[in-house]
Amino acid sequence: MRKTALAVAFAVFLAPAAALPQTKSGRSGIYEQLNLFGEAFERIRHDAVEPTADAKLVQTAITGMLAGLDPHSAYLTESEYKALQNRTPDESASTGLVVTLDNSQVKIVAPRDGSPAASADVKPGDIIFTIDKDPTYDLTLPEIEQKLRGPAGSEVALMIRRGSEKPLEVKLKRTGDTFPTVTSRLESGDIGYIRLAGFDNATPDQLAAAVKDLRQQAGNKLIGFVLDLRNNPGGNFDNAVKAADALIDKGDIAVVKSRKAEAAKRIPATPGDVANAMPIVALVNGGTAREAELVAGALQDSKRAVLLGTKTFGESGIETLIPLNGNGAIRLTTARFLTPSGRAIHGKGLEPDLSVSPLKLEKMAQSDRRREADLRGALKNPDAPKNPDAPKNPDASKNPDAPKTSEAQPATPGSTPATPKAPDKDAVTATPPKGAQPTVASEDIGTPSDEQLSEAMDVLRGLAMVNGRTASR
């Protein structure tokens, strides 16, 4: 009798879902599955070694049910839901980290620009193993986000791993400051650089103002814009749509697809382009996520911009917070957005039009540099000295026992090893950073050492030349 009553009660809780068409596999229907739940519930109540309150068992069941859907779906207890609604400033200070769950591991999507995390050189793709020495493997996403928040000025210690490197401990100080989402400057007098680092209520107006200001600064010399979306973990969906709309004159911005395919919604662009159809190169990387991918996909599908960089993060879920009548709330992924042409972003990411990985400059010892003469089968130069690397030692002829060179002579027992030659200051080599998905640190974005930005500027100059020739015909 109790099992039947429990099944009925759970069916009432799931009434909206039960009202939808259900798919049956053989004889198993929704009520049979609820009977299975009721049976498991009773066995746990009576046979578990430690007694547990019924409410705790039900909450745990709901938590597990949502956790099995995707990393962002979660159950909030009544106290957690109220705390979320009435969060005080002392509880809302942030490190600037945006994280997600990937195979039960806490992965950093990207740090916010100007945040403590960005200053600490935390990078997209880093894995967090512990927060204040507490393991993260059994935490839900809301619990992780709650642990990262706290009073302004307080510190949080993270143990992170980057690729195959050894784990390192990073201490971040929480701040209550807001982080900038739009910055801009004029590059080389003729290229407008706009850094779009997130999406909040001020972003659309700030983006339009930045474009207008750059056009006024450059005057007739302006040849185009670089829109930097790297390490942009997203933000407010509606404001991201407005930001994309500001640069697109016609067509669609995105397609929002829910559970019902027939309910797919297309978001159209409104007439007008603040950039006045000037060429745009959009920079993307593995830290370009969620709403930033919406903007990148819209610009790419509408042929409004050339995407340059590396593959984006690949996350496009839209979550809805649904209250449960005094029993907390559930955060549920209710839709996903696609590019205007219908390309899926979630789990795939966006491939750039031009793939350019960031490079890291490292000093290279003079002895490690290979020359043409070092190659097998190289032609000999008959005019070259027999030992071109031998140092000129005028005293060598006077002292036949003196070593010919200090580097070639092997060390003898009890002797002092020769001092190796210092590397040439000008000897540098460009090598890709370690890891399958190279990224650029937030503090390096837009600096003179930013290789991807240099490539984007070269592309814009090439487009300007092509457009100039076309216009002259």
C-alpha positions in Angstrom: 0.0 0.0 0.0 2.8 2.4 0.9 4.6 1.7 -2.3 1.5 2.5 -4.3 1.0 5.7 -2.4 4.6 6.7 -2.9 4.4 6.0 -6.6 1.2 8.1 -6.9 2.8 11.0 -5.0 5.9 10.8 -7.2 3.6 10.8 -10.3 2.0 14.0 -9.1 5.5 15.5 -8.7 6.2 14.5 -12.3 2.8 15.4 -13.6 4.0 17.9 -16.3 6.4 15.2 -17.6 3.8 12.5 -17.5 1.5 14.6 -19.5 3.9 14.5 -22.4 3.9 11.6 -24.9 5.9 8.8 -23.3 8.0 6.2 -25.2 7.4 2.6 -24.1 10.0 -0.1 -24.4 8.0 -3.3 -24.3 5.8 -3.4 -21.2 7.7 -0.7 -19.3 5.7 2.5 -19.0 6.0 5.5 -16.8 3.9 4.0 -13.9 5.9 0.7 -14.0 9.1 2.7 -13.7 7.6 4.6 -10.7 6.7 1.3 -9.1 10.4 0.3 -9.6 11.4 3.6 -7.8 8.9 2.9 -5.0 10.3 -0.6 -4.5 13.9 0.6 -4.4 12.9 3.4 -2.0 11.3 0.9 0.4 14.3 -1.4 0.3 16.6 1.4 1.1 14.3 2.7 3.9 14.2 -0.7 5.6 17.6 -2.3 4.8 20.2 0.5 4.6 22.7 0.1 7.4 22.2 3.7 8.5 18.6 5.1 8.8 17.9 8.1 6.5 15.0 10.5 6.5 12.5 10.0 3.7 12.9 13.7 2.6 16.7 13.1 2.3 16.2 10.0 0.1 13.8 11.9 -2.2 16.1 14.9 -2.5 19.0 12.5 -3.3 16.9 10.8 -5.9 16.0 14.1 -7.6 19.6 15.2 -7.4 20.8 12.1 -9.1 18.1 12.2 -11.7 19.1 15.7 -12.8 22.9 15.0 -12.5 22.4 12.2 -15.0 21.1 14.7 -17.6 23.9 17.1 -18.0 26.4 19.0 -15.8 24.3 22.2 -15.6 21.0 20.6 -14.5 20.8 20.4 -10.7 18.5 20.4 -7.7 18.5 23.2 -5.3 17.1 22.7 -1.8 14.7 25.3 -0.4 17.5 26.8 1.6 19.9 26.9 -1.4 17.1 28.4 -3.5 16.4 31.2 -1.0 20.2 31.9 -0.6 20.4 32.2 -4.4 17.6 34.7 -4.5 18.8 36.7 -1.5 22.5 36.6 -1.9 24.3 39.3 0.1 27.4 41.2 -1.2 29.5 39.3 1.4 28.5 36.1 -0.3 28.7 37.1 -3.9 32.4 38.1 -4.3 34.0 36.1 -7.1 37.4 34.9 -8.3 36.3 35.4 -11.9 36.4 31.7 -12.8 33.8 30.2 -15.0 33.7 26.4 -14.7 31.9 23.4 -16.0 31.8 19.6 -15.3 33.4 17.3 -17.8 33.3 13.6 -17.0 33.0 14.5 -13.3 36.0 16.7 -13.5 35.8 20.5 -12.8 37.1 22.1 -16.0 37.8 25.8 -16.2 36.0 27.3 -19.2 37.8 30.7 -19.0 38.7 33.3 -16.4 37.0 36.7 -16.6 39.1 39.6 -17.9 40.4 41.7 -15.0 39.7 39.0 -12.4 42.0 37.5 -9.9 41.9 34.3 -11.8 43.2 36.0 -15.0 46.0 37.7 -13.1 47.0 34.3 -11.7 47.5 32.9 -15.2 44.7 30.3 -14.9 43.9 29.1 -18.4 40.9 27.5 -20.2 41.0 23.7 -19.9 42.8 23.6 -16.5 41.3 21.0 -14.2 40.5 21.8 -10.5 41.1 18.9 -8.2 40.5 20.5 -4.8 39.0 23.7 -3.5 40.4 24.7 -0.1 41.8 21.1 0.1 38.3 19.6 -0.4 38.1 17.2 -3.4 35.7 18.3 -6.2 35.0 14.9 -7.8 31.7 14.4 -5.9 30.3 17.9 -6.0 27.5 19.3 -8.2 28.1 22.4 -10.3 26.0 24.7 -7.9 28.1 23.4 -5.0 31.3 24.1 -6.8 30.2 27.6 -7.7 29.2 28.2 -4.1 32.6 27.2 -2.9 34.3 29.6 -5.3 32.3 32.5 -4.0 32.7 34.2 -0.6 33.3 37.5 1.2 35.3 40.1 -0.7 39.0 40.0 0.2 38.9 36.3 1.3 41.2 33.8 -0.3 40.4 30.4 -1.9 43.1 27.8 -2.6 42.8 25.7 -5.7 44.8 22.6 -6.8 44.8 22.6 -10.5 46.5 20.5 -13.3 47.3 21.7 -16.8 47.7 18.9 -19.3 50.3 16.4 -18.2 52.1 18.9 -16.0 52.4 18.4 -12.3 49.5 19.8 -10.1 50.1 23.3 -8.8 48.4 25.2 -6.0 46.9 28.6 -6.9 45.5 31.0 -4.3 43.0 33.5 -5.5 41.6 36.5 -3.6 37.8 37.1 -4.2 36.7 40.5 -5.3 33.3 42.2 -5.4 34.3 44.3 -8.4 32.5 43.9 -11.7 34.7 42.8 -14.6 34.9 44.7 -17.9 33.3 43.2 -21.0 34.2 45.7 -23.7 37.6 47.4 -24.2 38.9 48.9 -27.5 41.9 50.7 -29.0 43.2 51.7 -32.4 46.0 49.4 -33.8 48.6 50.9 -36.2 46.3 53.8 -36.9 44.0 51.9 -39.3 42.6 48.8 -37.5 40.0 48.8 -34.7 40.6 46.3 -32.0 37.7 45.4 -29.8 38.0 43.0 -26.9 34.6 41.4 -26.1 35.1 39.5 -22.8 31.6 38.7 -21.7 27.9 39.8 -21.9 26.1 41.9 -19.3 23.5 44.6 -19.5 26.0 47.3 -20.5 27.7 45.2 -23.2 25.5 46.1 -26.3 25.7 49.8 -25.7 29.5 49.7 -24.9 30.1 47.7 -28.1 28.3 50.2 -30.3 30.1 53.1 -28.6 33.5 51.4 -29.1 32.9 50.9 -32.8 31.7 54.5 -33.2 34.7 55.9 -31.3 37.2 53.8 -33.3 35.7 55.0 -36.6 36.0 58.6 -35.4 39.6 58.1 -34.3 40.8 56.5 -37.6 38.7 58.5 -40.0 39.2 57.5 -43.6 42.2 55.3 -42.7 40.1 52.6 -41.0 40.3 49.3 -42.9 38.4 47.0 -40.5 37.9 45.5 -37.0 39.4 42.7 -35.0 36.7 41.3 -32.6 38.5 39.4 -29.9 36.2 36.6 -28.4 39.0 34.5 -27.0 38.6 33.4 -23.4 35.1 34.7 -23.4 33.0 32.3 -21.3 29.7 33.8 -22.2 27.1 35.7 -20.1 23.6 36.9 -20.5 21.9 35.3 -23.5 19.7 38.3 -24.5 22.7 40.7 -24.3 24.8 38.4 -26.5 22.0 38.4 -29.1 22.0 42.2 -29.0 25.8 42.3 -29.4 25.6 40.0 -32.5 22.7 42.0 -33.9 24.7 45.2 -33.7 27.1 43.8 -36.3 24.7 41.9 -38.6 22.3 43.7 -40.9 20.1 40.9 -42.1 19.5 37.2 -41.7 19.3 35.2 -38.5 21.4 35.4 -35.4 20.7 31.9 -33.9 18.2 29.1 -33.8 16.9 28.1 -30.4 15.8 24.4 -30.3 13.8 22.9 -27.4 12.5 19.4 -26.8 9.9 19.8 -29.5 11.4 20.2 -32.9 8.4 22.0 -34.2 8.9 24.7 -31.5 12.3 25.8 -32.9 12.6 29.5 -32.8 14.7 31.6 -35.2 16.1 34.9 -33.8 16.2 37.4 -36.7 18.7 40.3 -37.0 17.3 43.8 -37.2 18.4 46.2 -40.0 21.5 48.2 -39.3 25.3 47.5 -38.8 27.3 49.7 -36.5 30.5 48.7 -38.3 29.0 49.9 -41.6 29.8 46.6 -43.3 33.6 47.0 -42.8 35.6 43.7 -42.7 35.8 41.9 -39.4 38.2 39.2 -38.2 36.9 37.4 -35.1 39.5 35.7 -32.8 38.3 32.5 -31.1 39.9 29.7 -29.1 39.1 26.9 -26.6 37.9 29.5 -24.1 35.3 30.9 -26.4 32.2 29.4 -24.9 28.4 29.5 -24.7 27.0 32.9 -25.7 30.4 33.9 -27.2 29.9 30.9 -29.5 26.5 32.2 -30.4 28.1 35.5 -31.6 30.9 33.7 -33.4 28.5 31.3 -35.1 26.2 34.1 -36.2 29.1 36.2 -37.7 30.5 33.1 -39.5 27.3 31.9 -41.0 26.3 35.3 -42.2 29.7 35.7 -43.8 30.1 38.9 -41.7 33.4 37.9 -40.2 36.3 35.6 -40.8 36.9 33.3 -37.7 40.6 33.0 -36.9 42.2 31.0 -34.1 41.4 27.5 -32.7 38.3 25.4 -32.1 35.8 26.9 -29.6 34.6 25.2 -26.4 31.4 23.7 -27.6 28.6 24.5 -25.1 25.2 25.9 -26.0 22.7 25.0 -23.3 20.1 27.3 -22.1 19.1 26.7 -18.4 15.8 27.6 -16.7 15.3 27.8 -13.0 12.0 26.2 -12.1 10.6 26.6 -8.5 9.0 23.6 -6.9 6.3 25.1 -4.6 8.2 25.4 -1.4 10.5 22.5 -2.0 13.4 24.3 -3.6 13.9 24.5 -7.4 15.5 22.7 -10.3 17.9 24.2 -12.7 17.1 22.4 -16.0 18.6 22.7 -19.5 15.4 23.4 -21.5 16.9 24.4 -24.9 20.1 24.7 -27.0 21.0 27.2 -29.6 22.3 26.4 -33.0 24.0 28.6 -35.6 21.7 30.3 -38.2 22.4 27.5 -40.7 21.4 24.9 -38.1 25.0 23.7 -37.2 25.2 22.2 -33.7 27.6 23.8 -31.3 27.1 21.7 -28.2 29.8 19.0 -27.8 31.4 20.0 -31.1 32.5 23.6 -31.0 33.1 25.9 -34.0 35.9 25.4 -36.4 37.6 28.6 -37.4 37.9 29.6 -41.0 41.7 30.1 -40.5 43.3 27.9 -37.9 46.2 29.7 -36.1 47.6 28.4 -32.8 49.3 30.7 -30.3 53.0 30.5 -30.2 55.4 30.7 -27.3 58.9 32.2 -27.7 61.7 30.4 -25.9 65.4 31.1 -25.8 67.5 28.5 -27.7 71.2 27.8 -27.0 73.6 28.7 -29.8 74.9 25.1 -29.8 71.3 23.8 -30.5 70.9 25.8 -33.7 71.3 23.7 -36.8 72.8 25.2 -40.0 73.0 24.1 -43.6 76.4 22.6 -43.0 75.0 20.4 -40.3 72.7 18.6 -42.7 73.7 15.2 -44.0 75.1 15.4 -47.6 75.6 19.2 -47.3 78.1 20.6 -49.9 81.5 21.4 -48.6 82.8 25.0 -48.9 86.5 24.7 -50.1 87.2 28.2 -49.0 86.0 27.7 -45.4 88.6 27.3 -42.6 89.1 23.8 -41.4 87.8 24.6 -38.0 85.6 27.7 -38.2 84.3 27.4 -34.7 87.8 27.3 -33.1 88.4 30.5 -31.1 91.2 32.7 -32.2 94.0 32.2 -29.6 97.2 34.1 -30.5 99.0 32.4 -27.6 98.3 28.9 -28.9 101.2 28.9 -31.3 103.5 29.9 -28.4 102.3 27.2 -26.1 101.9 23.9 -28.0 100.5 22.2 -24.9 97.5 24.7 -24.7 94.2 23.2 -25.7 92.9 24.2 -29.1 89.5 25.1 -27.8 88.1 25.3 -24.4 84.7 23.6 -25.4 86.1 20.6 -27.3 88.5 19.5 -24.6 87.1 16.8 -22.3 87.3 17.4 -18.6 90.0 15.4 -16.7 89.6 14.2 -13.1 90.2 17.1 -10.7 89.9 19.7 -13.4 87.4 22.5 -13.5 84.8 22.0 -16.3 84.7 24.6 -19.0 82.1 27.2 -18.7 79.5 26.7 -21.5 79.0 29.5 -23.9 76.0 31.7 -23.0 73.1 31.5 -25.4 72.9 34.1 -28.1 70.5 36.8 -27.0 68.9 36.9 -30.4 68.4 33.1 -30.6 64.7 32.3 -30.2 62.5 29.6 -31.4 58.7 29.5 -31.7 57.1 26.4 -30.3 53.5 25.5 -29.6 52.5 25.4 -25.9 51.9 22.0 -24.3 48.5 20.4 -24.5 46.1 19.2 -27.2 44.2 22.5 -27.3 46.6 25.5 -27.1 45.3 28.6 -25.5 46.5 32.1 -24.7 46.7 33.4 -21.2 44.2 36.2 -20.5 47.0 38.6 -19.6 48.7 38.0 -23.0 45.6 38.8 -25.0 46.1 41.9 -27.1 49.8 42.3 -26.3 52.7 42.7 -28.8 53.5 39.0 -28.3 50.0 38.0 -29.4 50.7 36.0 -32.5 47.0 35.4 -33.3 46.3 39.1 -33.2 49.2 39.8 -35.6 47.8 37.2 -38.0 44.3 38.8 -37.8 45.7 42.2 -38.6 47.5 40.7 -41.6 44.3 39.1 -42.8 42.5 42.5 -42.5 45.2 44.2 -44.6 44.8 41.4 -47.2 41.1 41.9 -47.3 41.5 45.7 -47.7 43.8 45.2 -50.7 41.3 42.8 -52.3 38.4 45.2 -51.6 40.4 48.1 -52.9 41.2 46.3 -56.2 37.5 45.2 -56.6 36.3 48.8 -56.0 38.7 50.2 -58.6 37.5 48.0 -61.4 
